[in-house]
Amino acid sequence: MRFARPAGLFAALLASTGIPLLASPPAGAAACTDVDVVVARGTGEPGTLGVIVGGPVFAALRASLPGKSVSSYAVAYPASLQPDSASRGNQDLVDHVTSQAAACGNQRFVLVGYSQGANVVANSVGISSDGALVGGPIVATLPPEVAPRVAALLTFGPPIAKLGKHITGEYQDRTKEFCAAGDPICRPDGTNILAHLSYSLKAGEAAAFAAARINGGQ
């Protein structure tokens, strides 16, 4: 028997929920916008930024920040079951934010990670996802001088939560974690895989959290 590739399985699950497979907004290393939204999509997730979290959160955040220029960047990594996938995303996220911060003195950052992408974000701020589902060891962390420029971290269905781990330390107060009831990826007692596909419903709440920190200058 042949099994569907992760991307194909993801698309099939999306179709079963009625969520449209819309293209995500264009992404790329931007010029010096006010805010750069850096997104690590989930395993096998379609769309440049991802259709479950990245695309909806980016759209909601732009709407929440009138008068500010907002760009997006899709973390360049396999988002696959390869053993080094999360670590490759970790390196790319750190490289991107570090280079953008050096080039754009006033730019601020919002880090968004869904599922495996949440592992990428955690690794990048020094919380190892090694041992978690689709996790990996830390290979790079954001430099201390860049940390104040990171306004918010938004994680959805983070696999490390199933191990009782969360983003703590310097970034804790800037982090909003979403783990839906029944989600087996982030909850030890979770049994409803469809819960893991529900996070587009939290895009507005996540954007409001990030916008408040940006507007408040925190």
LUMDRENTI-930574 format. One record per residue (C-alpha): residue number from 1; residue in one letter; x, z, y. Coordinates in steps of 0.2 Angstrom, whole numbers, plus 5000, padded with zeros to 4 digits. Each point is the difference from the previous one (the first is absolute). Layout:
N
NUM / A / X / Z / Y .
...
//
This chain:
218
1 / M / 5000 / 5000 / 5000 .
2 / R / 5006 / 4996 / 5017 .
3 / F / 4998 / 5012 / 5014 .
4 / A / 4998 / 4996 / 5018 .
5 / R / 5014 / 5002 / 5012 .
6 / P / 4998 / 5015 / 5012 .
7 / A / 4996 / 4988 / 5015 .
8 / G / 4987 / 4991 / 4989 .
9 / L / 4993 / 5017 / 4994 .
10 / F / 4999 / 5006 / 5018 .
11 / A / 4991 / 4985 / 5006 .
12 / A / 4987 / 5002 / 4986 .
13 / L / 4997 / 5018 / 5004 .
14 / L / 4998 / 4995 / 5019 .
15 / A / 4987 / 4987 / 4995 .
16 / S / 4991 / 5013 / 4989 .
17 / T / 4998 / 5011 / 5016 .
18 / G / 4994 / 4986 / 5011 .
19 / I / 5015 / 5002 / 5012 .
20 / P / 5004 / 4983 / 5007 .
21 / L / 5017 / 4993 / 4997 .
22 / L / 5003 / 4996 / 5018 .
23 / A / 5017 / 4995 / 5007 .
24 / S / 5009 / 5014 / 5009 .
25 / P / 5006 / 4998 / 5018 .
26 / P / 5016 / 4991 / 5002 .
27 / A / 5015 / 5012 / 4998 .
28 / G / 5018 / 4999 / 5005 .
29 / A / 5014 / 5009 / 5010 .
30 / A / 4993 / 4999 / 5017 .
31 / A / 5007 / 5000 / 5017 .
32 / C / 5000 / 5016 / 5010 .
33 / T / 4982 / 5005 / 4999 .
34 / D / 4994 / 5017 / 5004 .
35 / V / 4995 / 5004 / 4982 .
36 / D / 5007 / 4993 / 4984 .
37 / V / 4989 / 5003 / 4984 .
38 / V / 5011 / 4999 / 4985 .
39 / V / 4990 / 4998 / 4984 .
40 / A / 5005 / 5002 / 4982 .
41 / R / 4986 / 4992 / 4989 .
42 / G / 4995 / 5006 / 4983 .
43 / T / 5005 / 4994 / 4983 .
44 / G / 4995 / 4982 / 4997 .
45 / E / 4989 / 5001 / 5016 .
46 / P / 4995 / 4983 / 5008 .
47 / G / 5002 / 4997 / 5018 .
48 / T / 5015 / 5001 / 5011 .
49 / L / 4997 / 5017 / 5006 .
50 / G / 4988 / 5004 / 4986 .
51 / V / 4981 / 4998 / 5000 .
52 / I / 4995 / 5018 / 4995 .
53 / V / 5010 / 5010 / 5013 .
54 / G / 5013 / 4990 / 5010 .
55 / G / 4989 / 4987 / 5008 .
56 / P / 4985 / 5011 / 5004 .
57 / V / 5011 / 5014 / 5007 .
58 / F / 5010 / 4988 / 5011 .
59 / A / 4984 / 4992 / 5007 .
60 / A / 4992 / 5017 / 5003 .
61 / L / 5016 / 5006 / 5008 .
62 / R / 5001 / 4985 / 5012 .
63 / A / 4982 / 5004 / 5005 .
64 / S / 5004 / 5018 / 5003 .
65 / L / 5014 / 4996 / 5012 .
66 / P / 4993 / 4989 / 5014 .
67 / G / 5013 / 4996 / 5012 .
68 / K / 5015 / 5002 / 4988 .
69 / S / 5008 / 4986 / 4991 .
70 / V / 5000 / 5003 / 4981 .
71 / S / 5010 / 4990 / 4987 .
72 / S / 5001 / 5001 / 4981 .
73 / Y / 5014 / 4999 / 4987 .
74 / A / 4997 / 4998 / 4982 .
75 / V / 5013 / 5009 / 4990 .
76 / A / 5009 / 4986 / 4990 .
77 / Y / 5001 / 5007 / 4982 .
78 / P / 4993 / 4995 / 4983 .
79 / A / 4985 / 5012 / 5000 .
80 / S / 5002 / 4998 / 4981 .
81 / L / 5003 / 5010 / 4984 .
82 / Q / 5019 / 4996 / 5001 .
83 / P / 5010 / 5016 / 4999 .
84 / D / 5008 / 4998 / 5017 .
85 / S / 4985 / 4994 / 5009 .
86 / A / 4996 / 5015 / 5010 .
87 / S / 5019 / 5003 / 5004 .
88 / R / 5001 / 4982 / 5007 .
89 / G / 4985 / 5003 / 5011 .
90 / N / 5008 / 5016 / 5006 .
91 / Q / 5016 / 4991 / 5005 .
92 / D / 4990 / 4986 / 5009 .
93 / L / 4989 / 5012 / 5010 .
94 / V / 5015 / 5010 / 5006 .
95 / D / 5010 / 4985 / 5004 .
96 / H / 4985 / 4993 / 5010 .
97 / V / 4996 / 5015 / 5010 .
98 / T / 5018 / 5004 / 5003 .
99 / S / 5003 / 4983 / 5007 .
100 / Q / 4984 / 4999 / 5010 .
101 / A / 5004 / 5017 / 5008 .
102 / A / 5017 / 4994 / 5005 .
103 / A / 4994 / 4984 / 5008 .
104 / C / 4984 / 5008 / 5008 .
105 / G / 5003 / 5016 / 5009 .
106 / N / 4982 / 5005 / 5003 .
107 / Q / 4992 / 4993 / 4984 .
108 / R / 4991 / 5013 / 4989 .
109 / F / 4996 / 4998 / 4982 .
110 / V / 4985 / 5004 / 4988 .
111 / L / 5005 / 5000 / 4982 .
112 / V / 4986 / 4995 / 4988 .
113 / G / 5002 / 5001 / 4981 .
114 / Y / 4987 / 4997 / 4986 .
115 / S / 5003 / 5005 / 4982 .
116 / Q / 5017 / 4994 / 4996 .
117 / G / 5002 / 4997 / 5019 .
118 / A / 4997 / 5018 / 5002 .
119 / N / 5015 / 5004 / 4989 .
120 / V / 5010 / 4988 / 5012 .
121 / V / 4995 / 5010 / 5015 .
122 / A / 5004 / 5016 / 4992 .
123 / N / 5017 / 4995 / 4994 .
124 / S / 5004 / 4993 / 5018 .
125 / V / 4997 / 5018 / 5007 .
126 / G / 5010 / 5009 / 4987 .
127 / I / 4986 / 5005 / 4987 .
128 / S / 5005 / 4992 / 4984 .
129 / S / 4987 / 4991 / 4989 .
130 / D / 5012 / 4999 / 4985 .
131 / G / 4990 / 5006 / 4985 .
132 / A / 4983 / 4995 / 5008 .
133 / L / 4990 / 4984 / 4994 .
134 / V / 5009 / 4985 / 5007 .
135 / G / 5012 / 5011 / 5009 .
136 / G / 5019 / 5000 / 5002 .
137 / P / 5015 / 5009 / 5007 .
138 / I / 5003 / 5001 / 5018 .
139 / V / 5013 / 4987 / 5006 .
140 / A / 4998 / 5001 / 5019 .
141 / T / 4992 / 5012 / 5012 .
142 / L / 4996 / 4997 / 5019 .
143 / P / 5014 / 5006 / 5011 .
144 / P / 4997 / 5016 / 5010 .
145 / E / 5000 / 4991 / 5016 .
146 / V / 4986 / 4989 / 4995 .
147 / A / 4989 / 5014 / 4994 .
148 / P / 4992 / 5004 / 5017 .
149 / R / 4994 / 4982 / 5001 .
150 / V / 4990 / 5001 / 4985 .
151 / A / 4983 / 5005 / 5007 .
152 / A / 4990 / 5001 / 4983 .
153 / L / 5001 / 4998 / 4981 .
154 / L / 4984 / 4994 / 4991 .
155 / T / 5001 / 5001 / 4981 .
156 / F / 4985 / 4995 / 4988 .
157 / G / 4999 / 5004 / 4982 .
158 / P / 5018 / 5007 / 5000 .
159 / P / 5007 / 5001 / 4982 .
160 / I / 5011 / 5015 / 5004 .
161 / A / 4984 / 5010 / 5004 .
162 / K / 4996 / 5000 / 4981 .
163 / L / 5016 / 5010 / 4998 .
164 / G / 4996 / 5012 / 5013 .
165 / K / 5012 / 4992 / 5013 .
166 / H / 4995 / 4996 / 5018 .
167 / I / 5010 / 4995 / 5016 .
168 / T / 5007 / 5016 / 5007 .
169 / G / 5013 / 5005 / 5012 .
170 / E / 5002 / 4991 / 5017 .
171 / Y / 4987 / 4987 / 4996 .
172 / Q / 4987 / 5011 / 4993 .
173 / D / 4989 / 5003 / 5016 .
174 / R / 5001 / 4981 / 5003 .
175 / T / 4993 / 4995 / 4983 .
176 / K / 4982 / 4997 / 4995 .
177 / E / 4998 / 4999 / 4981 .
178 / F / 4985 / 4992 / 4992 .
179 / C / 4997 / 5004 / 4982 .
180 / A / 4982 / 4996 / 4994 .
181 / A / 4990 / 5010 / 4989 .
182 / G / 5002 / 4994 / 4982 .
183 / D / 5015 / 4989 / 5004 .
184 / P / 5011 / 5001 / 4984 .
185 / I / 5016 / 4994 / 5010 .
186 / C / 5001 / 5015 / 5011 .
187 / R / 4989 / 5013 / 4991 .
188 / P / 5005 / 5008 / 4984 .
189 / D / 4981 / 5001 / 4995 .
190 / G / 4996 / 4983 / 5007 .
191 / T / 4991 / 4988 / 4988 .
192 / N / 4992 / 4987 / 5012 .
193 / I / 5011 / 4985 / 5003 .
194 / L / 4988 / 4993 / 5012 .
195 / A / 5003 / 5015 / 5011 .
196 / H / 5018 / 4993 / 5003 .
197 / L / 4992 / 4985 / 5007 .
198 / S / 4989 / 5009 / 5013 .
199 / Y / 5013 / 5003 / 5014 .
200 / S / 4994 / 4986 / 5012 .
201 / L / 4986 / 5013 / 5004 .
202 / K / 5013 / 5011 / 5007 .
203 / A / 5008 / 4987 / 5012 .
204 / G / 4991 / 5007 / 5015 .
205 / E / 5004 / 5018 / 4997 .
206 / A / 5018 / 4995 / 4997 .
207 / A / 5001 / 4990 / 5016 .
208 / A / 4993 / 5014 / 5010 .
209 / F / 5013 / 5012 / 4994 .
210 / A / 5014 / 4988 / 5004 .
211 / A / 4993 / 4995 / 5017 .
212 / A / 4998 / 5018 / 5005 .
213 / R / 5018 / 5004 / 4997 .
214 / I / 5005 / 4984 / 5009 .
215 / N / 4989 / 5003 / 5015 .
216 / G / 5005 / 5018 / 5000 .
217 / G / 5018 / 4996 / 5001 .
218 / Q / 5004 / 5010 / 4985 .
//
